[in-house]
Amino acid sequence: MLKFLRKQQRLLFIIVSIFVITSFCFFGTYSTIRSTDVSEDKLIGIAIDGSKIWSREVHRMSTFILTDQNDLLLLEKGILPNGLNDGVLKKDFLTQKWALPLVMAYREDLKEEMVSRIEKIQRFVPYRHPTAPFISLEALWGHFNPKLLSTFNRLKEMEGDLTDKTSETFIDLYLEQSTLHPEMLRRILFQQESQFSWVEKDMNLYHVDLSLGGLHNAEEWFGRDFIELISLWIINTSKIAKEKGITVSSEEAKADLLKNAASSYEILSQNKVLEVSSPLVLYKELLRSLKMTEREAIETWKNVMQCRRLLQNVGEIPLLDLLTFKEINSFAEEKVEVDLYELPKELQAKNFREMLKIETYFETIYDRPATLLSLTSTIPNIKEIEISAPSLIVRPFVVEMAEVDSQSIGLKIGLKELWEWQAMEAHFNMLKAEFPTIAASQEQEGRLEILDGFDRITRKKIDDFSRKVIVKTHPEWIREVLDTSPLKEVQFSLRIEGGQLPFKGVENQEEFAALLLGEKGDALDCFTFDGEHYYRVKVKERPSQKQVLSLQEALQDGTLDELLDKKLEANYPEIRKKTPSLFKQEDGAWKPFEEVKDLISTQSYAPLLKSIEQEVGHPSLNGLDTYARFHFLGALKEAKNEIEKNQDIGGWNLEKRRVTFSRKSIQDEKDKLAFSLPVDNWSSVICAEKGYPSFLYVCSKSKGESFPPDLILRGQELLSQEAQMTYIKELTEEMKKKEAISLSHKMNP
């Protein structure tokens, strides 16, 4: 057989060549001929102006806008991007968010394709080096484009649905990822990998796809339906532009295409990715790549230009001249400087209960009516308060202290020393007295075995007790630790009743006060009240006399809660006599105090609530907590009249601060009132919808500064964008109403 093949090899070669060449010539030419015939041109819908839309027109538009002159990544795959397109999809519909109203209007048509891509991005795990996790795609994103990383993380946290927020974030992510070329990122990762000798080379890095989500172009990101929707919208909008007299000639469209070709030629030449002799040669090559005649490309681009000009004209409608902007700015930037008089923070009760606590404090401390704010002029009678409310009387101290506890000192005792101590008969008897569960033993060598027989928790308790007793017998250990411990300054107050101290184990405050006020300094060198916590104290400041606890401290530490409840509980027997039915249970017994505490509060302080209602001018307020806001309204009115008369805050317990309001940041009634008043005038007491009553004095006013030109341009740009978005929404709604857009795969055959 082999001999026959060797003998006839020339003949076989000729026969094979004839078949190969013939098939190549026929089938290759046939496929080329067929490729020029895109498809049968079909009617796919009626445009918004009543004209017909054909499939080839939509196909050409979709092909034309799919890629643009900046899609250089496609060249690496052997695909020539459309350099005749200056970026209508990316620059107009995505960057300016023109596409968002379209996506929301045709959400159901786009949902299947776009949601699948959003979910693909959410599942995407960026590349991370297996042996050096700091070499990663996310690290490069964070360094070169932090917004890309934050947008990616934000999209991952969103629900996989086509909402307006999700769509906008998805579009932002597409735009951000397009700023970083995957191959550039690959080269940087290789460079980072080579910088560390201990990092093993990752062979997967040579071929892993570094594109976000494995998506490479607009169609892969958004889907064919999205591209077709944009194409149909451009075609329809172009027809509206014609109706409004906005037309683009063929010569103008061709000139714009040649300009785009020249721009693409510069980009390609700078990046050295394609050898082309001139812009005109590139222009013809791009037409061949698009499989369009020059006439078809011009007609397609005319639609784009007419669409753009229509929206450009809409955006120019709201633009204002420089003078108008200056007038607006002068008004918006107007400022007024005032002296604002407000209640101190501690008098701004947050709720009804806190209002009653403040009222209780004033009733206990001052003889004058509780609603007056002129508190600094009244000196409290310390002796009377000490009898009626001893928990409000304090003696403030400033000391330097060092602290140590016996447990921490006992840790220096070794196990051998501890066990020897526990095994001694006297000490073992002491343990048996403290822990009755320890069985008696007559033999010394069996005592430790008895202790070892207990569970871990019990044994730890026995050991801790043993260490504590040992430490007591060695006061020199305690002094040694205190000698080396730094002193820290502490401010605190001692009371006859209540309050908390920064000293653990101190329960009798009177005894502790006697120690601090004593003349013997040695007594403070090392002392303890519970045999566990030891202190060294140096008194820096002793009180010259007893003082009244401040309102802020009394509110914070619960003192006023106890005083208020004590008062309400004392009032309960008398109050329930007036309306027994409100306070009795079904069995006839009186309801517990805690159950009716709020009801007792309203009846105990009924005169106060009525006076607040009279000041506000309403027979009843909305909820008990509302009364707290207007607690000092009457007193504030009195204070305002006195301060306005004397031009001085005097002894009123109010906060005065200089505030500047800007007209562009007006928030509430006092801001508005400040601008309405002339300079050197007082306002009335302001009762804002939220917040607490206040009043103000207008010091000065100033006009706004000149408006910077760059801000004028920015303002014009924002107004233009808003006008365009509004028009796009209205136009899209009209198209949908007239069924001017029908995606081809959704139509019935």
C-alpha positions in Angstrom: 0.0 0.0 0.0 2.8 2.4 0.9 4.6 1.5 -2.2 1.5 2.4 -4.3 1.1 5.8 -2.6 4.8 6.6 -3.1 4.5 5.7 -6.8 1.3 7.7 -7.4 2.0 10.7 -5.1 2.2 13.2 -8.0 -1.2 12.2 -9.3 -2.8 12.3 -5.8 -1.4 15.8 -5.2 -2.9 17.1 -8.5 -6.3 15.6 -7.6 -6.4 17.0 -4.1 -5.3 20.5 -5.3 -8.1 20.6 -7.9 -10.7 19.9 -5.3 -9.3 22.3 -2.7 -8.9 25.2 -5.2 -12.3 24.6 -6.7 -14.2 24.5 -3.4 -12.3 27.6 -2.1 -13.1 29.6 -5.2 -16.8 28.6 -5.3 -17.7 28.7 -1.6 -15.5 31.6 -0.6 -16.9 33.8 -3.4 -20.4 32.7 -2.6 -20.1 33.5 1.1 -18.7 36.9 0.2 -21.6 37.6 -2.1 -24.1 36.5 0.5 -22.4 38.7 3.2 -23.2 41.9 1.3 -26.9 41.0 1.4 -27.6 41.7 5.0 -31.2 40.5 5.1 -34.5 41.2 3.6 -35.7 44.8 4.4 -38.8 44.6 6.5 -41.3 47.1 7.9 -40.8 47.0 11.6 -43.0 49.9 12.8 -44.5 53.3 12.3 -42.5 56.3 13.5 -43.8 59.1 15.7 -44.5 61.3 12.7 -46.4 58.5 10.9 -43.6 57.5 8.5 -42.4 53.9 8.1 -39.4 52.5 9.9 -37.5 49.7 8.1 -35.3 47.0 9.6 -32.2 47.9 7.6 -32.3 51.5 8.8 -32.4 50.3 12.4 -29.7 47.8 11.7 -27.4 50.4 10.2 -28.0 52.8 13.2 -27.3 50.0 15.7 -24.1 49.0 13.9 -23.0 52.6 13.6 -23.4 53.6 17.3 -22.3 50.3 18.8 -18.6 51.2 18.8 -16.8 54.5 18.6 -13.3 55.9 18.0 -12.2 55.3 21.6 -12.9 51.6 21.6 -9.2 50.7 21.1 -9.6 47.4 23.0 -11.4 45.9 20.0 -8.4 46.3 17.8 -6.5 43.7 19.9 -9.3 41.3 18.9 -8.9 42.1 15.2 -12.1 44.3 15.1 -11.9 47.8 13.7 -14.1 50.1 15.9 -16.3 52.7 14.2 -14.0 55.7 14.0 -16.7 57.7 12.2 -18.7 57.7 15.5 -17.5 60.3 18.0 -19.2 58.5 20.9 -23.0 59.2 20.6 -23.9 56.3 22.8 -21.2 56.8 25.5 -20.9 60.6 25.3 -24.6 61.5 25.0 -26.9 58.7 26.2 -24.7 57.3 29.0 -22.5 60.1 30.3 -25.4 62.7 30.2 -27.9 60.0 31.4 -30.2 60.5 28.4 -30.7 56.7 28.4 -32.2 56.6 31.9 -35.7 57.7 30.9 -35.7 55.3 28.0 -34.7 52.4 30.3 -37.4 53.2 32.8 -40.0 53.6 30.1 -39.2 50.3 28.4 -38.1 48.5 31.5 -40.1 45.3 30.8 -38.5 45.0 27.3 -35.0 45.4 28.6 -35.3 43.7 32.0 -34.3 40.1 30.9 -31.1 41.1 29.2 -30.0 43.9 31.5 -30.8 42.2 34.8 -28.8 39.1 33.7 -25.8 41.4 33.1 -26.3 43.2 36.4 -26.4 39.9 38.3 -23.2 38.8 36.4 -21.4 41.9 37.6 -22.7 41.2 41.2 -21.3 37.7 41.1 -18.0 38.8 39.6 -14.9 38.2 41.7 -12.0 40.4 40.7 -8.6 38.8 40.2 -6.5 38.4 43.3 -3.0 36.8 43.4 -3.1 33.4 45.1 0.0 33.8 47.2 0.1 37.6 47.5 -3.5 38.9 48.0 -2.3 42.5 48.0 -1.6 42.1 44.3 -5.2 42.4 43.1 -7.5 44.0 40.6 -9.4 45.8 43.3 -6.2 47.4 44.7 -5.5 48.8 41.2 -9.0 50.1 40.9 -8.7 51.8 44.2 -5.4 53.4 43.3 -6.1 54.5 39.7 -9.9 55.1 39.9 -11.4 54.9 43.4 -14.8 55.8 42.0 -14.8 52.6 40.0 -14.2 50.5 43.1 -16.9 52.4 45.1 -19.4 52.1 42.3 -18.7 48.4 41.9 -19.2 47.8 45.6 -22.4 49.9 45.6 -23.9 47.8 42.7 -23.1 44.6 44.5 -25.1 45.7 47.5 -28.2 46.5 45.4 -31.0 44.2 44.5 -30.8 42.5 41.1 -33.7 44.5 39.6 -33.9 47.2 37.0 -34.8 50.2 39.2 -33.8 53.7 38.4 -31.0 53.6 41.0 -29.7 50.3 39.8 -29.7 51.4 36.2 -27.9 54.6 36.9 -25.2 52.8 39.0 -24.8 50.2 36.3 -24.3 52.9 33.7 -21.8 54.7 36.0 -19.9 51.5 36.4 -19.7 51.0 32.6 -18.3 54.5 32.2 -15.8 54.1 35.0 -14.4 50.7 33.9 -13.9 52.1 30.4 -11.2 54.4 31.8 -8.9 51.5 32.6 -7.6 49.2 29.9 -7.5 45.5 31.0 -4.2 44.9 29.3 -2.7 47.9 31.0 -3.9 46.5 34.3 -2.4 43.1 33.4 1.0 44.7 32.8 0.9 46.5 36.2 0.0 43.2 37.9 3.0 41.5 36.2 5.2 44.3 37.3 4.0 44.1 41.0 4.5 40.3 40.9 8.1 40.7 39.8 9.0 43.2 42.5 8.8 40.5 45.2 11.2 37.6 45.0 9.1 35.5 47.4 5.9 35.8 45.3 5.3 32.8 43.0 4.4 33.5 39.4 0.7 33.0 38.7 0.4 31.4 35.3 -3.3 32.2 35.2 -2.5 35.9 35.0 -1.3 35.3 31.4 -4.8 34.4 30.1 -7.4 35.4 32.8 -9.9 38.0 31.6 -9.5 41.2 33.6 -12.5 42.9 32.0 -15.1 43.7 34.7 -17.6 40.8 34.6 -16.0 39.5 31.4 -17.9 42.2 29.5 -16.0 44.0 26.7 -18.3 46.4 24.8 -21.6 48.2 25.0 -23.6 45.3 23.5 -22.1 42.8 26.0 -22.8 45.2 28.8 -26.3 46.4 28.0 -27.6 43.8 25.5 -28.9 44.0 21.9 -32.3 45.3 23.0 -30.8 48.3 24.6 -28.7 49.2 21.5 -31.8 48.8 19.3 -33.9 50.9 21.7 -31.4 53.8 21.5 -31.3 53.4 17.7 -35.1 53.6 17.3 -35.2 56.6 19.7 -32.6 58.5 17.6 -34.5 57.8 14.4 -37.8 58.9 15.9 -36.3 62.0 17.5 -34.6 62.9 14.2 -38.1 62.9 12.5 -39.4 65.2 15.2 -36.4 67.5 14.6 -37.3 67.7 10.9 -40.9 68.6 11.8 -39.5 71.5 13.9 -37.4 72.7 10.9 -34.0 71.3 12.2 -32.3 69.7 9.2 -28.8 68.6 8.3 -27.6 68.5 4.7 -25.7 65.6 3.2 -22.7 67.8 2.7 -22.7 68.8 6.4 -23.1 65.2 7.5 -20.2 64.1 5.3 -18.0 66.9 6.6 -18.7 65.8 10.1 -17.9 62.2 9.3 -14.6 63.2 7.7 -13.8 65.3 10.8 -14.4 62.2 13.0 -12.2 60.1 10.6 -9.4 62.6 11.0 -9.8 62.5 14.8 -9.7 58.7 14.8 -6.6 58.8 12.6 -4.8 60.9 15.2 -5.9 58.5 18.0 -4.7 55.4 16.0 -1.4 57.1 15.1 -0.7 58.1 18.7 -1.4 54.6 20.0 0.4 52.9 17.0 -2.2 50.2 16.8 -3.0 50.5 13.1 -0.9 51.5 10.1 -3.0 53.9 7.9 -1.6 56.3 5.4 -4.1 59.1 5.7 -7.5 60.1 7.2 -9.2 59.6 3.8 -7.9 56.1 3.5 -9.1 55.4 7.0 -12.5 56.9 6.1 -12.9 54.4 3.2 -11.6 51.5 5.3 -14.2 52.3 8.0 -17.0 52.3 5.5 -15.9 48.9 4.3 -15.7 47.6 7.9 -19.3 48.9 8.5 -20.4 47.3 5.2 -22.1 50.6 4.4 -22.0 52.7 1.3 -21.1 56.4 1.8 -24.7 57.4 1.2 -26.0 55.0 3.9 -23.4 56.3 6.4 -24.3 59.9 5.7 -28.0 59.2 6.1 -27.4 57.4 9.4 -25.2 60.2 10.7 -27.8 62.9 9.6 -30.3 61.2 12.0 -27.8 61.5 14.8 -26.9 65.1 14.1 -30.6 66.1 13.9 -31.4 64.4 17.1 -28.4 66.1 18.9 -29.4 69.6 17.5 -33.0 69.2 18.7 -31.8 68.4 22.3 -29.2 71.1 22.1 -31.9 73.7 21.2 -34.0 72.5 24.1 -31.0 72.9 26.4 -30.5 76.5 25.3 -34.0 77.6 26.2 -33.5 78.0 29.9 -30.1 79.6 29.8 -29.9 83.1 31.4 -27.6 85.9 30.7 -24.8 87.0 33.0 -26.8 89.9 34.5 -29.7 87.7 35.4 -27.3 85.2 37.1 -25.7 88.0 39.1 -29.1 89.2 40.3 -30.1 85.7 41.4 -26.7 85.2 43.1 -27.0 88.6 44.9 -30.3 87.6 46.3 -29.3 84.0 47.2 -26.0 85.1 48.8 -27.6 87.8 50.9 -26.5 87.4 54.6 -27.9 88.6 57.9 -26.0 88.6 61.2 -28.0 88.2 64.3 -27.7 87.7 68.1 -29.7 84.6 68.8 -31.1 84.0 72.3 -31.9 80.4 73.1 -32.5 78.1 76.1 -29.5 76.3 77.4 -29.2 72.7 76.3 -30.1 71.4 79.8 -33.4 73.3 79.7 -34.4 71.9 76.3 -36.5 69.0 77.6 -36.7 66.1 75.1 -40.0 64.7 76.4 -42.8 65.2 78.9 -41.0 63.1 81.6 -37.8 65.2 81.3 -39.8 68.4 81.6 -41.3 67.2 84.9 -37.8 66.4 86.1 -36.6 69.9 85.3 -39.7 71.3 87.0 -39.0 69.1 90.1 -35.4 70.5 90.3 -36.6 74.1 90.2 -39.3 73.5 92.8 -36.8 71.9 95.1 -34.0 74.4 94.7 -35.7 77.8 94.2 -38.4 79.6 96.0 -39.5 81.6 93.0 -42.0 80.2 90.4 -40.5 77.4 88.4 -41.2 78.9 84.9 -38.9 81.9 85.5 -35.5 81.8 83.9 -34.0 84.5 86.1 -32.4 81.8 88.2 -28.9 83.2 88.8 -30.3 86.0 91.0 -31.8 83.6 93.5 -29.4 82.0 96.0 -30.6 78.5 97.1 -31.0 77.8 100.8 -28.5 74.9 101.2 -29.7 73.9 104.7 -33.3 73.6 103.6 -32.4 71.6 100.5 -30.2 69.3 102.6 -33.3 68.4 104.6 -35.8 68.1 101.8 -33.5 66.7 99.1 -30.1 65.6 100.5 -29.2 63.9 97.2 -28.9 67.3 95.6 -26.2 68.5 98.0 -22.7 67.8 97.0 -19.1 68.5 98.1 -16.8 68.6 95.0 -13.2 67.4 95.2 -10.3 67.4 92.9 -7.8 64.6 93.8 -4.9 62.6 92.3 -5.3 58.9 92.8 -3.6 55.6 92.2 -5.6 52.3 92.4 -4.8 48.6 92.7 -6.8 45.6 93.6 -5.8 42.6 95.7 -6.6 40.2 92.8 -4.0 41.7 90.5 -1.4 41.8 93.3 -2.2 38.2 94.1 -1.2 37.1 90.6 2.5 37.5 91.7 2.0 34.6 94.1 3.4 31.4 92.4 1.5 28.1 92.4 3.9 26.4 94.7 3.6 29.1 97.3 -0.1 29.1 96.9 -0.4 25.4 97.4 1.9 25.4 100.4 -0.3 28.1 102.0 -3.5 26.1 101.3 -2.1 22.9 102.7 -1.4 24.4 106.1 -4.0 23.3 108.7 -4.9 26.9 109.8 -5.3 28.1 106.3 -7.2 25.0 105.2 -9.7 25.5 108.1 -10.1 29.0 106.9 -11.0 27.7 103.4 -13.5 25.2 104.9 -15.2 28.0 106.7 -15.4 30.1 103.6 -16.4 27.2 101.3 -18.6 24.6 103.2 -18.4 22.2 100.3 -14.8 21.4 101.1 -14.7 18.0 102.9 -12.7 17.8 106.2 -9.4 16.0 106.1 -7.1 14.9 108.9 -4.1 14.3 106.8 -2.1 17.2 105.5 -1.0 15.4 102.3 -4.7 14.9 101.4 -5.8 18.5 101.5 -4.5 19.5 98.1 -6.1 16.3 96.6 -9.4 17.4 98.1 -9.0 20.9 96.4 -8.0 19.3 93.1 -11.2 17.3 93.1 -13.4 20.4 92.5 -14.4 21.7 89.1 -12.4 24.4 87.4 -14.7 27.3 88.4 -14.9 26.3 92.1 -11.1 25.8 92.2 -10.6 29.3 90.8 -12.8 30.8 93.4 -10.8 29.0 96.1 -7.5 30.2 94.6 -8.7 33.8 94.3 -9.8 33.8 97.9 -6.5 32.4 99.0 -4.5 35.0 97.1 -6.7 37.8 98.6 -6.0 36.6 102.1 -2.3 36.2 101.5 -2.1 39.8 100.1 -3.7 41.2 103.2 -0.9 39.7 105.3 1.7 41.5 103.1 0.8 45.3 103.1 4.3 46.0 101.8 3.2 44.4 98.5 0.3 46.8 98.2 2.5 49.9 99.0 5.1 48.7 96.5 2.6 48.6 93.7 1.1 52.0 94.7 4.6 53.5 94.7 5.1 52.5 91.1 1.6 53.4 89.9 1.1 56.8 88.2 -1.3 59.3 89.8 -4.2 60.5 87.7 -6.4 63.6 88.4 -10.0 62.9 89.1 -12.9 65.3 89.8 -15.9 64.0 91.7 -18.6 65.0 94.2 -19.6 63.4 97.5 -23.2 63.4 98.5 -25.2 62.5 101.6 -27.4 60.3 99.5 -27.1 58.8 96.0 -24.5 59.5 93.3 -21.7 57.4 92.0 -18.0 57.6 92.8 -14.9 56.7 90.8 -13.8 54.6 93.8 -14.8 50.9 93.9 -15.8 49.5 97.3 -16.7 52.9 98.8 -20.3 52.7 100.1 -20.4 55.1 103.0 -19.8 58.5 101.5 -19.9 60.4 104.8 -17.0 58.2 106.1 -15.1 58.8 102.9 -15.7 62.5 103.1 -14.4 62.6 106.7 -11.2 60.8 105.4 -10.8 63.3 102.6 -11.4 66.3 104.8 -9.1 65.1 107.6 -5.8 66.6 108.3 -3.8 63.4 108.4 -2.3 62.8 105.0 -1.0 59.3 106.1 -4.6 58.0 106.2 -4.8 58.6 102.4 -1.5 57.1 101.6 -2.9 53.5 101.5 -6.6 52.8 102.4 -9.4 50.4 101.5 -13.0 50.1 102.4 -13.7 46.6 101.2 -10.4 44.9 101.7 -10.1 44.3 98.0 -9.5 47.7 96.3 -6.7 49.9 97.6 -6.1 53.6 96.9 -3.5 56.3 97.3 -5.1 59.8 97.2 -3.7 63.3 97.3 -6.3 66.0 97.7 -5.7 69.0 95.4 -8.9 70.9 96.0 -11.3 70.6 99.0 -14.7 72.3 99.0 -15.0 75.4 101.0 -18.7 74.7 101.5 -21.5 72.4 100.3 -23.0 73.1 96.9 -26.1 72.2 95.0 -25.9 69.6 92.3 -26.2 71.1 88.8 -29.3 70.4 86.7 -27.2 68.7 84.0 -25.6 66.3 86.5 -28.9 65.6 88.2 -30.5 64.7 84.9 -27.7 62.4 83.8 -27.2 60.3 87.0 -30.9 59.6 87.7 -31.2 61.8 90.8 -34.2 63.7 89.5 -35.9 60.4 88.5 -35.9 59.4 92.2 -37.1 62.8 93.4 -39.9 63.0 90.9 -41.1 59.5 91.6 -41.0 60.2 95.3 -43.1 63.3 94.8 -45.6 61.6 92.5 -45.9 58.6 94.8 -46.6 60.9 97.7 -49.3 62.7 95.7 -51.0 59.4 94.6 -53.3 58.9 97.7 -54.7 62.4 97.4 -55.1 62.4 93.6 -57.0 59.0 93.5 -59.6 60.4 95.9 -60.8 62.9 93.2 -61.4 60.2 90.5 -61.2 56.8 92.0 -62.5 55.0 88.9 -59.4 55.9 87.0 -57.1 54.3 89.6 -59.0 51.2 90.6 -58.6 47.7 89.3 -61.5 45.4 88.5 -61.3 43.8 92.0 -61.5 47.2 93.7 -57.8 47.4 94.7 -55.8 50.5 93.8 -53.6 50.1 90.7 -49.8 49.9 91.3 -48.0 53.2 91.1 -45.9 52.3 88.1 -49.0 51.5 86.1 -50.6 54.9 86.6 -47.5 57.1 86.9 -48.2 59.1 83.8 -51.7 59.8 84.8 -50.6 60.9 88.2 -48.0 63.2 86.5 -50.6 65.0 84.4 -52.9 65.6 87.3 -50.1 66.6 89.7 -48.8 69.2 87.2 -52.2 70.2 85.7 -51.6 73.9 86.5 -48.3 73.9 84.7 -49.8 72.3 81.6 -52.7 74.8 81.6 -50.3 77.7 81.8 -48.3 76.3 78.8 -51.5 76.0 76.8 -52.4 79.6 77.5 -49.0 80.8 76.4 -49.1 78.8 73.2 -52.7 79.9 72.5 -54.2 76.4 72.1 -56.6 74.6 74.5 -54.6 71.4 74.1 -51.4 70.4 72.4 -50.7 67.4 70.2 -49.2 64.9 72.7 -47.6 65.3 76.1 -44.1 65.6 74.6 -45.2 68.7 72.8 -45.6 70.5 76.2 -41.8 70.0 76.8 -40.9 72.3 73.8 -43.0 75.2 75.2 -42.1 74.7 78.9 -40.3 78.0 79.1 -42.3 80.0 76.5 -43.8 82.4 79.0 -40.5 82.9 80.8 -38.8 83.5 77.4 -41.3 86.2 76.5 -40.6 87.9 79.9 -36.8 87.6 79.3 -37.1 89.1 75.8 -39.0 92.1 77.1 -36.4 92.7 79.8 -33.4 92.2 77.6 -34.8 94.5 74.9 -35.6 97.2 77.4 -32.2 97.0 79.2 -30.1 96.0 76.1 -28.4 93.5 78.3 -28.9 89.8 79.0 -28.4 90.5 82.7 -29.1 87.5 85.0 -31.3 85.6 82.6 -30.3 82.0 82.2 -30.1 82.1 78.4 -27.5 81.4 75.7 -26.5 84.2 73.4 -24.6 83.6 70.3 -23.7 85.5 67.1 -25.1 83.7 64.0 -25.0 84.4 60.3 -27.8 83.3 58.1 -27.6 83.0 54.3 -30.8 83.3 52.2 -29.9 80.3 50.1 -29.8 78.1 53.2 -33.0 79.2 54.9 -34.3 76.3 57.1 -37.0 77.5 59.5 -39.1 80.4 60.7 -36.3 82.2 62.5 -34.2 82.3 59.3 -37.1 83.9 57.3 -37.8 86.3 60.1 -34.2 87.5 60.3 -34.3 88.6 56.6 -37.7 90.3 57.0 -36.6 92.5 59.9 -34.6 95.8 59.5 -31.2 96.2 61.1 -31.2 97.0 64.8 -34.6 95.4 65.4 -35.8 92.7 67.8 -38.0 89.7 66.7 -40.8 88.4 68.7 -40.4 85.0 70.5 -40.3 82.5 67.6 -42.1 79.1 68.0 -40.6 77.0 65.2 -42.5 74.0 63.9 -39.6 71.9 65.3 -37.2 73.0 68.0 -37.5 75.3 71.0 -38.7 78.9 71.3 -36.1 81.6 70.7 -35.7 85.3 69.7 -33.1 87.3 67.9 -31.7 90.8 67.4 -30.7 91.8 63.8 -27.1 93.2 63.9 -26.3 93.7 60.2 -27.1 92.7 56.6 -24.9 92.2 53.5 -25.5 91.6 49.8 -24.1 88.6 48.0 -20.7 88.6 46.4 -20.1 88.7 42.7 -20.8 85.4 40.8 -17.7 83.7 39.5 -17.8 83.1 35.7 -17.0 79.4 36.1 -20.1 79.0 38.4 -22.2 80.8 35.9 -21.2 78.3 33.2 -21.8 75.4 35.7 -25.3 76.8 36.5 -26.1 77.1 32.8 -24.9 73.6 32.2 -27.1 72.2 35.0 -30.2 74.1 33.8 -29.5 72.8 30.3 -29.2 69.2 31.4 -32.4 69.5 33.5 -34.3 70.9 30.5 -33.0 68.1 28.2 -33.9 65.4 30.6 -37.4 66.8 31.1 -37.9 66.9 27.3 -36.5 63.4 26.8 -39.0 62.0 29.4 -41.9 63.8 27.7 -40.8 62.7 24.2 -40.3 59.1 25.3 -43.7 59.0 26.9 -45.2 60.2 23.6 -43.3 57.6 21.6 -44.5 54.9 23.9 -48.1 56.1 23.7 -48.0 56.1 19.9 -46.1 52.8 19.8 -43.3 54.4 17.8 -40.7 52.1 19.3 -41.1 48.3 18.9 -38.1 46.1 19.6 -37.8 43.7 16.6 -37.6 40.5 18.7 -40.8 41.5 20.6 -43.0 41.9 17.5 -45.3 39.4 16.2 -44.2 37.8 12.8 
